[in-house]
Structures are given as structure tokens and as C-alpha cells.
Amino acid sequence: MDARVKSVFDSSKQRDGARRIQVELGEQGYQHDIKTIGLSMKRQNLVAKTTRKFKVITDSCHQLSISPNLLEQNFAADQPNQK
């Protein structure tokens, strides 16, 4: 039982919780209670990763001056600390 829960958890990139693992195991033909799966996850210290909502952090519509391109895409240097 623990091995099946661990394999489903790993195949979901460690994102699924007990409810989704229960659905996946049901599709594979294994019927387990949600509490049993939750206890198995707790025994194995499996915690689902939470995803973050994408947030734009760049403000392109500003009135500030744009810095000049000093390198002009020339990244080659003869010595360290030249650019």
C-alpha cells in the first residue's frame, strides 16, 4: 500500500494530495479510503507541493528613462573585470 502511494505521489511530481492519489489509485483498480492514504502519506513524510499563481513583476509602462546599452552585445573581454 505504501509503495503504491509513493509511486503515484512521485509520478505526479509530488504535487498531488491524498484525494487525487485516491482517484489515481481507483483508476488503477485499488480502492482505498482517503484516511488510509492520508495516514500512509504521513508515515512516509510525503507533503504535496503547492503551486503559486503567476504574478507579473515587471512594469513596462513606466515614465523612467531607459539605461543606455553600454556593451552593445559585445561580451568578449581580454581580462577579468573589463566589462
Backbone as a printed PyTorch tensor [residue, N CA C, xyz], in Angstrom:
tensor([[[  0.8290,  -1.1880,   0.0000],
         [  0.0000,   0.0000,   0.0000],
         [  0.8760,   1.2550,   0.0000]],

        [[  1.8590,   1.3090,   0.8980],
         [  2.7310,   2.4770,   0.9810],
         [  3.5180,   2.6720,  -0.3130]],

        [[  3.9400,   1.5760,  -0.9070],
         [  4.7150,   1.6650,  -2.1400],
         [  3.8580,   2.2260,  -3.2790]],

        [[  2.5870,   1.8210,  -3.3430],
         [  1.6950,   2.3330,  -4.3850],
         [  1.4510,   3.8220,  -4.1970]],

        [[  1.2300,   4.2470,  -2.9630],
         [  1.0020,   5.6630,  -2.6780],
         [  2.2370,   6.4690,  -3.0490]],

        [[  3.4130,   5.9700,  -2.7060],
         [  4.6630,   6.6580,  -3.0170],
         [  4.8760,   6.7650,  -4.5230]],

        [[  4.5650,   5.6980,  -5.2650],
         [  4.7770,   5.7350,  -6.7160],
         [  3.8270,   6.7150,  -7.3950]],

        [[  2.5620,   6.7660,  -6.9530],
         [  1.6120,   7.7280,  -7.5230],
         [  2.0170,   9.1460,  -7.1480]],

        [[  2.4760,   9.3370,  -5.9250],
         [  2.9160,  10.6560,  -5.4580],
         [  4.1070,  11.1470,  -6.2790]],

        [[  5.0690,  10.2660,  -6.5340],
         [  6.2490,  10.6400,  -7.3140],
         [  5.9050,  10.8730,  -8.7810]],

        [[  4.9640,  10.1030,  -9.3270],
         [  4.5970,  10.2880, -10.7320],
         [  3.8710,  11.6040, -10.9620]],

        [[  3.2920,  12.1830,  -9.9060],
         [  2.6130,  13.4790, -10.0390],
         [  3.5550,  14.6340,  -9.7110]],

        [[  4.8450,  14.3770,  -9.7070],
         [  5.8750,  15.3710,  -9.3770],
         [  5.6710,  15.9440,  -7.9830]],

        [[  5.1810,  15.1210,  -7.0760],
         [  4.9730,  15.4450,  -5.6600],
         [  3.9870,  16.5920,  -5.4810]],

        [[  2.9910,  16.6810,  -6.3800],
         [  2.0080,  17.7580,  -6.2990],
         [  0.6480,  17.2960,  -5.8170]],

        [[  0.3550,  16.0040,  -5.9240],
         [ -0.9700,  15.5100,  -5.5660],
         [ -1.0780,  15.2020,  -4.0850]],

        [[ -2.2390,  15.5220,  -3.5300],
         [ -2.5400,  15.1890,  -2.1470],
         [ -3.2720,  13.8620,  -2.0730]],

        [[ -3.8210,  13.5810,  -0.9030],
         [ -4.4580,  12.2970,  -0.6630],
         [ -5.6800,  12.0920,  -1.5580]],

        [[ -6.4500,  13.1360,  -1.8040],
         [ -7.6580,  12.9870,  -2.6160],
         [ -7.3300,  12.6200,  -4.0640]],

        [[ -6.3790,  13.2910,  -4.6550],
         [ -6.0200,  12.9720,  -6.0370],
         [ -5.3220,  11.6250,  -6.1280]],

        [[ -4.5580,  11.2810,  -5.1120],
         [ -3.9220,   9.9570,  -5.0970],
         [ -4.9870,   8.8820,  -5.0030]],

        [[ -6.0490,   9.1340,  -4.2410],
         [ -7.1470,   8.1780,  -4.1350],
         [ -7.8100,   7.9700,  -5.4990]],

        [[ -8.0090,   9.0480,  -6.2410],
         [ -8.6100,   8.9310,  -7.5750],
         [ -7.7040,   8.1410,  -8.5060]],

        [[ -6.4190,   8.4340,  -8.4770],
         [ -5.4650,   7.7330,  -9.3440],
         [ -5.3920,   6.2450,  -9.0000]],

        [[ -5.3640,   5.9230,  -7.7200],
         [ -5.3370,   4.5180,  -7.3180],
         [ -6.6410,   3.8220,  -7.7190]],

        [[ -7.7550,   4.5370,  -7.6520],
         [ -9.0360,   3.9650,  -8.0870],
         [ -9.0330,   3.6410,  -9.5630]],

        [[ -8.3900,   4.4960, -10.3670],
         [ -8.2760,   4.2290, -11.8010],
         [ -7.3840,   3.0300, -12.0780]],

        [[ -6.4480,   2.7660, -11.1850],
         [ -5.5600,   1.6160, -11.3390],
         [ -6.1890,   0.3400, -10.7850]],

        [[ -7.3410,   0.4660, -10.1420],
         [ -8.0410,  -0.7190,  -9.6330],
         [ -7.8750,  -0.9580,  -8.1500]],

        [[ -7.2840,  -0.0320,  -7.4270],
         [ -7.0940,  -0.1710,  -5.9870],
         [ -8.0450,   0.7740,  -5.2700]],

        [[ -8.8980,   0.2400,  -4.4150],
         [ -9.8500,   1.0540,  -3.6690],
         [ -9.3510,   1.2000,  -2.2310]],

        [[ -9.0030,   2.4220,  -1.8540],
         [ -8.5430,   2.7070,  -0.5020],
         [ -9.2860,   3.9160,   0.0290]],

        [[ -9.4700,   3.9680,   1.3310],
         [-10.1180,   5.0850,   1.9860],
         [ -9.1780,   6.2900,   1.9850]],

        [[ -9.7610,   7.4840,   1.9620],
         [ -8.9600,   8.7150,   1.9440],
         [ -8.1080,   8.8330,   3.2040]],

        [[ -8.6460,   8.3920,   4.3270],
         [ -7.8990,   8.4660,   5.5890],
         [ -6.7230,   7.4990,   5.5870]],

        [[ -6.8990,   6.3490,   4.9750],
         [ -5.8110,   5.3760,   4.8890],
         [ -4.6690,   5.9320,   4.0430]],

        [[ -5.0180,   6.5870,   2.9500],
         [ -3.9950,   7.1840,   2.0930],
         [ -3.3110,   8.3440,   2.8160]],

        [[ -4.0990,   9.1460,   3.5230],
         [ -3.5280,  10.2450,   4.2910],
         [ -2.5700,   9.7620,   5.3660]],

        [[ -2.9260,   8.6900,   6.0560],
         [ -2.0380,   8.1260,   7.0750],
         [ -0.7710,   7.5480,   6.4510]],

        [[ -0.9180,   6.9330,   5.2790],
         [  0.2490,   6.4050,   4.5800],
         [  1.1880,   7.5500,   4.1860]],

        [[  0.6210,   8.6530,   3.7200],
         [  1.4500,   9.8020,   3.3600],
         [  2.1380,  10.3790,   4.5890]],

        [[  1.4330,  10.4240,   5.7020],
         [  2.0220,  10.9630,   6.9320],
         [  3.1550,  10.0690,   7.4270]],

        [[  2.9660,   8.7410,   7.3410],
         [  4.0150,   7.8000,   7.7550],
         [  5.2820,   7.9850,   6.9390]],

        [[  5.1080,   8.2950,   5.6510],
         [  6.2520,   8.4260,   4.7540],
         [  6.7580,   9.8630,   4.6450]],

        [[  6.1600,  10.7810,   5.4040],
         [  6.5140,  12.2100,   5.3570],
         [  6.3700,  12.7840,   3.9560]],

        [[  5.2840,  12.4310,   3.2740],
         [  5.0030,  12.9500,   1.9410],
         [  4.0770,  14.1480,   2.0710]],

        [[  4.5260,  15.3110,   1.6110],
         [  3.7350,  16.5310,   1.6670],
         [  3.6420,  17.0830,   0.2530]],

        [[  2.4330,  17.3640,  -0.2030],
         [  2.2390,  17.8640,  -1.5590],
         [  2.7570,  19.2870,  -1.6850]],

        [[  3.4060,  19.5680,  -2.8100],
         [  3.8910,  20.9190,  -3.0920],
         [  2.7100,  21.7610,  -3.5590]],

        [[  2.6610,  22.9970,  -3.1160],
         [  1.6180,  23.8910,  -3.5830],
         [  2.1630,  24.7350,  -4.7270]],

        [[  1.3180,  24.9990,  -5.7100],
         [  1.7420,  25.8190,  -6.8260],
         [  1.3760,  27.2650,  -6.5540]],

        [[  2.1770,  28.1650,  -7.0770],
         [  1.9240,  29.5830,  -6.8990],
         [  1.3020,  30.1540,  -8.1610]],

        [[  0.4520,  31.1300,  -7.9790],
         [ -0.1420,  31.8100,  -9.1060],
         [  0.9160,  32.7080,  -9.7550]],

        [[  0.9200,  32.7400, -11.0870],
         [  1.8790,  33.5720, -11.8110],
         [  1.5580,  35.0310, -11.5570]],

        [[  2.5550,  35.7830, -11.1960],
         [  2.3750,  37.1930, -10.9140],
         [  3.3980,  37.9900, -11.7160]],

        [[  2.9260,  38.9540, -12.4910],
         [  3.8130,  39.7990, -13.2840],
         [  4.4860,  40.7910, -12.3490]],

        [[  5.8150,  40.8660, -12.4080],
         [  6.5330,  41.7620, -11.5010],
         [  7.2600,  42.8620, -12.2570]],

        [[  7.1410,  42.8810, -13.5860],
         [  7.8040,  43.9040, -14.3790],
         [  6.7750,  44.9150, -14.8500]],

        [[  7.0580,  46.1830, -14.6430],
         [  6.1810,  47.2520, -15.0990],
         [  6.8090,  47.8830, -16.3350]],

        [[  6.3010,  47.5270, -17.5110],
         [  6.8670,  48.0450, -18.7560],
         [  6.3430,  49.4280, -19.1070]],

        [[  5.2660,  49.8410, -18.5010],
         [  4.6450,  51.1300, -18.8320],
         [  5.0300,  52.1760, -17.7930]],

        [[  6.2980,  52.4620, -17.6710],
         [  6.7460,  53.4650, -16.7190],
         [  7.2920,  54.6760, -17.4690]],

        [[  7.4630,  55.7630, -16.7770],
         [  7.9330,  57.0060, -17.3770],
         [  9.4090,  57.2590, -17.0760]],

        [[ 10.1030,  56.2730, -16.5590],
         [ 11.5120,  56.4370, -16.2110],
         [ 12.3870,  56.3400, -17.4570]],

        [[ 13.5690,  56.9200, -17.4020],
         [ 14.4730,  56.8520, -18.5390],
         [ 15.0760,  55.4530, -18.6550]],

        [[ 15.3730,  55.0610, -19.8700],
         [ 15.9320,  53.7410, -20.1260],
         [ 17.4490,  53.8520, -20.1000]],

        [[ 18.0950,  52.9350, -19.4150],
         [ 19.5520,  52.9490, -19.3100],
         [ 20.1750,  52.6530, -20.6640]],

        [[ 21.3130,  53.2720, -20.9730],
         [ 21.9580,  53.0310, -22.2770],
         [ 22.5870,  51.6410, -22.3130]],

        [[ 22.6480,  51.0600, -23.5130],
         [ 23.2570,  49.7620, -23.7220],
         [ 24.7520,  49.9640, -23.9400]],

        [[ 25.5210,  49.8840, -22.8800],
         [ 26.9550,  50.1740, -22.9480],
         [ 27.7460,  49.0590, -23.6260]],

        [[ 27.3160,  47.8280, -23.5120],
         [ 28.0660,  46.7150, -24.0850],
         [ 27.7680,  46.5010, -25.5590]],

        [[ 26.6190,  46.9010, -26.0220],
         [ 26.2190,  46.6790, -27.4220],
         [ 26.3540,  45.2030, -27.8090]],

        [[ 26.0010,  44.3170, -26.9000],
         [ 26.0350,  42.8620, -27.0930],
         [ 27.4480,  42.3260, -27.3350]],

        [[ 28.4870,  43.0700, -26.9620],
         [ 29.8650,  42.6130, -27.0890],
         [ 30.3240,  42.1560, -25.7020]],

        [[ 30.2660,  40.8490, -25.4750],
         [ 30.5590,  40.3080, -24.1530],
         [ 31.9750,  39.7550, -24.0440]],

        [[ 32.7540,  39.8060, -25.0910],
         [ 34.1090,  39.2660, -25.0680],
         [ 35.0300,  40.2460, -24.3410]],

        [[ 35.8590,  39.7100, -23.4530],
         [ 36.8050,  40.5450, -22.7040],
         [ 38.1760,  39.8870, -22.7280]],

        [[ 39.2120,  40.7020, -22.7440],
         [ 40.5800,  40.1760, -22.7500],
         [ 40.9990,  39.6890, -21.3720]],

        [[ 40.5730,  40.4070, -20.3370],
         [ 40.9410,  40.0880, -18.9720],
         [ 39.6820,  40.1500, -18.1010]],

        [[ 39.7480,  39.5860, -16.9110],
         [ 38.6100,  39.7010, -15.9970],
         [ 38.3760,  41.1630, -15.5930]],

        [[ 37.1700,  41.5020, -15.2780],
         [ 36.7300,  42.8190, -14.8250],
         [ 36.9300,  43.9150, -15.8690]],

        [[ 36.8450,  43.5860, -17.1210],
         [ 36.9910,  44.5870, -18.1690],
         [ 35.6400,  45.1400, -18.6180]],

        [[ 34.5860,  44.3920, -18.4770],
         [ 33.2630,  44.8430, -18.9290],
         [ 32.4090,  45.2870, -17.7820]]])
